[in-house]
Amino acid sequence: MSTKRDLEKQQPCRRQAIETEILPQKFHRGAKECEQAYVEKGQPLNDMDPGSLSVRPTTVADLPKLLELYRRARAYMVSVGNPTQWVEGYPSLSLLQEDIAQGTSFVVLDAQGVIVAGFVFWIGAEPTYSVLEGGEWLNEDPYGVIHRLASWGRGSGIASFVLQWCWEQIANLRVDTHLQNAPMRHILDKMGFSFCGRIYLADGSMRLAYHKVLW
């Protein structure tokens, strides 16, 4: 019987095999290619000091800032070849309001208290994760879910900070991202997430599923 340590050693090979099968070659982008995409589109690469960042629940008063943050994020996605992940004004005002009401919406603040990122996080089941194609989740234990992560583009360490913050809430995280979201896939790989297969949203759109567990 394989131990958890055995599975950990096998995981990179398994991830590479699954990604090679699922992803078109043009989407196999390494760290340098992702960084070049940031530079070409004017995305700053200076790492933001994690010690200067903090997280708090989103309030209704944050909505104007949050809407502008997501507008910029959609524009950036289009500029780097990912025009179909967030479309038609997603996430909508009503969805953001629902996130706040449910207590799952959070913002990241810099040292001056300025909002530099927003995301959704909860501990509990994500319905679209109940069916996984092309692989399997690393475990079936209670897990945290991360959605709608977007930053203001002021530094390349913000997304990593958010993922680490979520990890500190529960050391069992699942997240999904778009096939064409190479920067996010790069960050997930850098932060130790394992590619597990494909999930499908309610509208039938496919997403790549990732999982990180404490071995």
N, C-alpha and C positions, 0 to 999 in steps of 0.2 A: 504494500500500500504506500502511495506517495505521501510524504510529509509536506507540511506547509513550506518548509525550506526547499524541498525538491521542486514544488510548484513555482516558487519564487525564481529559482534558477531557470526553469523552463519558460517563464512568462515572456521574456523578450523575444525568444524564437517564435513563440506562438503568435505574439502580436505582429511580428514582421510577416509571418506566413499569411495571416488573415488580411492584413492591410494590402499585401501584394495581390491577393485574390480579388479584393473588393474595390480598391482605389485605382483609377486610371493613372498611368505613369506621370502625367503632367501635374498631379496633385501630390506626388511624393517629393516634398520639399524639406530640405534639412535646415539646420539652424542658420547657416550663413545666408541661404536663399531668403529665409523669412526676414532676417535682419536687413538684407538688401531691399526687400519690399518696403520695410518701414522707412528706410533712408530715402528711397525714390519718391515716396508719397509724403515726405516731410514729417514723418512720425519721429519724435525725439526718442533717442536710445539711452539717454542718461537714466540710470537706475535711481528711483526715488528711495530715500532712506526709510525702511519699514518702521523704524522707531518714531518717525514723524507722522505716521498714519494712525487713524483710529476708526472704529466702526460704531455706528449707532442706528437704531430703527429709523426708517423714513417717516416723516410727518407730512401732513397735507400741505403745509407751507413749503415743502421741498418740491412740490410737483412742477412748478415752472422750470426750475433748474433741471429736474430729472427729464422732463420732456425735451429740453434743449440738448441735454447730454445724449439721449437716444437718437435725436435727429442727427447730431454730428456722427454718432456711431454708424448709423445707416449710410450716411454719405461716405464715410471712410471705407466701409465694407464694399461699396460699389467701386471705389477708387482702386482697390486692390484685387478686383476680380471676383467679388462675392456679392452679386447683386440680388440674390434670391432668398437669402436667409431671413432677413427682416424686411418685409414688404408692406405696402399699403398702410404706412404709419404705425407699424408694430414696434413696440407695444403701445396700445392705445391708452388714452387717458383713463377710460373705465377700467382697463386691466390693471393699471398702476394703482388706481384707487382701491381695487379689490385686493391687491397685494398688501397695501397698507392696512386695510381693515382686517386682514387675516394675520397680520403680524409677521409676514414673511419677507417684507421689503426692507433693505438696508442700504445705507449710503456710507461711503468712505470719505473721511475728512483729512485734509492735510494739516500741517502744524498751525496754520492760520484759521482753521475751522471752515475752509472752503471745500465744498463737495467736489471730489475728483473722480468718483466712480459710484455706480449703483449696481445692485444685484439682488436676486431673490434666493433665499435659502430656507429650507425647513428640514426637520428630521421626521421621516415618514415615507410612505409609499408614493411613488410616481406612477400613475396608471399606465402611461405609455411604455414603462419599463417592464411590464408584465410579460411581454413577448419580445424575445431577443433572437435575431436571426444571425447565422454565421458564426456563432460562438456561444459563450456562456458567461454569466456573471461570476466573479471570484468567490462570492458566498451569498447566502440568502439571509444574512443577519440584518437587523435594523440599520438603516443608512441615512445619510444626509444627501440632499438634492440641491444642486446649484443651477440656477437659470438666469437668463437675461443679464449676464455680466457685461458691463460697458464702462469704459473709463473716459476721462476727459482728454486723454492723450498727452499728459504732462510728464510722463515718465514710464519706462518699460517695466518697473517693478510692481505696479499697482495690481495687475491681475494675479501675479504670484502671491502678493500679500493677501488678497481675498481668498485664494485657494488655501493658503496656510491658515488663515483665520477660521475658515470652515472646518478644516482638519482638526483644529484645536477644540471645536465643539463636539465632533464625533469622528473617530479615526476609521471611518468607513464611508467613503464618498462616491456617489455616482453623478455623472454629468454627461451631457450629449452636446454635439456641435455639428455644424454643417460641413459637408464634404469639402466645400471650397474655402472654409475658414482656416487656412494654413497657419496664420499667426496663433490662433487659439490651440490648434492641434500641437503646434510646437511647444507652447507653454505647458500643456497637459503632459506631454512627453517629458519635458524638463523637470516637472514637479512629481514625477514618479507614477503617473496614472497609466494603467494598462488598457489598451484598445481591446474591446470584448466582442464587438459585432455591430449589428444594425438594429435601430428601433424606428418605429414609424409614428408620426404625430397623428392627431385626430383627422387632419386633412389629407393624410396619406403621404406626406413628405417624409423622406428618409433622413435620418440623422445617424452619425457615428457615436457609439456608446463607449464611455470610458469608466473605469472603476479604480479606486485606490483603497487598499486595506492595510491594516497594521498586521504584519506577519509575526 
